[in-house]
Amino acid sequence: MSNPNQAFVLSLGGSLVVPNGGIDTEFLSAFNAFIRHQISSKKRRFFIVVGGGTTAGKYIEAGKKTLGHDLTKEDQDWLGIHSTRLNAQLIRTIFRDIADHRVIKHYEIIFKTDKPVAIAAGWKPGWSTDYDAVVLCQDYNIGEVINLSNIDKIFTKDPRQFSDAKPIDSMSWKEYRKIAGDKWTPRMNVPFDPIAAKLADELGITVRFLNGKNLENLARALDGKPFVGTTIK
């Protein structure tokens, strides 16, 4: 797809920012250098939506243990949302000199900025930051989300549980939504939020799903070249 404005929406999975071992400063340093090179050499702009990672999970588990019973879905969502905002503030700090000083977290207002980087976080209960990434595409007339996760491709089943799971290179939204379902629950383990998938399907947004740690592969995806990952459209 042509992108004459060279503006991209990146959905940066929290699993890359805060994996099980804590904040991944090695990855963040490499990501920082990569984005800066893309801006200086190719005059690109980025909206980076940041997920909650294990921070969200730890707060939700702490809430359950303290209460002695399950939290409401809304409380779980709010803990996740504030985790995304903490992570987003870290990313904004890394890009302080080239990023807008605000973190996007209220999507009912179209955010105007002339900076090459804008950082976004979770909005309100009912969906994940994947949904917010699709809303940004709608608001800024961008045709695709590049979803950065810690896995290479979407599979027909969870490969950690099923040995016959097969990787998928490309699929339609109809095919993906059969796999993901149509309901959101906090911390659900799907590659792309089903509520976000419904909106992307309705708007004709493409999602390119790839492993964010492979920055050379990400560069190919940004350039519109063949890449290792899954395309949903």
Buried (B, 14 or more C-beta within 10 A) or exposed (E): EEBEEBBBBBBBBBBBBBBEEEBBEEBBEEBEEBBBEBBEEEEBBBBBBBBBBBBBBBBBBEBBEEEEEEBEEEBBBBBBBBBBBBBBBBBBEBBEEBBBEBBBBEBEEEBEBEBBBBBBBBBBBEBBBBBBBBBBBBBBEBBBBBBBBBBBBBBBEEBEEEEEBEBBEEBEBEEBBEBBEEEBEBBEEBBBBBBBBBBBBEEEBBBBBBBBBBBEBBBBBBEEEEBBBBBBB
